[in-house]
Amino acid sequence: MTTTNEAVQMYRVYIKATPEAIWDAITKPEWTERYGYTGLVDYDLRQGGEYKVRPTKEFREASEANGYSCPDILIDGEVLEADPPRRLVTTFRMLMDPTMAAEGFTRITHEIKEGENGVCSLTVTHDLEGAPTLAAMVAGAGEDQGAGGGHAWVLSELKTLLETGKSFNN
């Protein structure tokens, strides 16, 4: 996985799974609660539809145990393009931190391409223009303070879950 620069970050991972399985893992809450930051996604998968991520009970409890207030909605945005199971483009605003929330909406693109031997590539491109605090967080800058490893970590766990049926915690 690579990061191109602060304003635009691109990550690619190769997953032995179908495009449909990868799409479901990105867009369905029963999947997203099992990897990464364990948020519950809610997509209205049509142009102009809402995109929201809510915390799981475990996420909320962990946040509050560490002294952080956990909002009812962690991320919000709008679906700009949905072409299942190939491409999903949304706006993205992190609401957990007032500084990141004030930076406004960024744009994130998920592209799934079917390859050979049952392996697909998943490329995530995050346009972070004007959002330096969010750019640092999704690049994994807070990992040594317990904030997770950003997009690279989330995509790594997504790959592990789809290929083994297990997340990093089990």
ABEGO torsion letter per residue (X at the ends): XBBABAABBBBBBBBBBBAAAAAAAAABAAAAAABEAGBBBBBBBBBGBBBBBBBBAAAAAAAAAAGBBBBABABBEBBABBBOAABBBBBBBBAABAAAAAAEBBBBBBBBBBBBGGBBBBBBBBBABGBAAAAAAAAGAAAAAGAEAEAAAAAAAAAAAAAAGBBAAX
